[in-house]
Amino acid sequence: MKKLLWTALSATVFLSSNVAAENSLNAPKLPHGQLVRTVFNDVNICVYRRTPEDIKHLKEKYAESDASLRSQNEEFFIFDCVTPKGCFISFKPKGKAAIEYRNVHENGGLLDECFGLEYDFTGRLFNSKSDSDMNLKIPTHHFDKDGKVIFP
């Protein structure tokens, strides 16, 4: 039996739960600007619900390129919580990162504090013009008709 364990993270609150589900996460219940950390089949998965401002900023940032938002549903960014170099990702809302992490501090984003790597809410390294092996990995998933994230 596959189990899904989740914890919700925000800038000021850490909520932990041993709630288990088969292989899905009820994404529509996640508030905008919130990140949920999930363990599914021994893989650390994060689900971030983008704010309308995040979506607008990312669309403007990538408007002149063929780059996508790297998600099946533009509201949700689902990614492997462990970087290609083996560190856990930290979630930093706009203005909440230390000032030395300029891009994440100004725009909000994801941070690999082991190596000082900054990612936007598409999982791309900040200031990267193309897809890179260093971008955050996207796990296999899809959304059902009710908006739940299904991990096969």
Secondary structure, 3 states (H helix, E strand, C coil): CCCEEEEEECCCCEEEEEEEECCEECHHHCCCCCEEEEEECCEEEEEEECCHHHHHHHHHHCCCCCCCCCCCECCEEEEECECCCCCECEEECCCCCCCCCHHHHHHCEEEECCCCEEECCCCCECCCCCCCCCCCCCCCCEECCCCCEECC
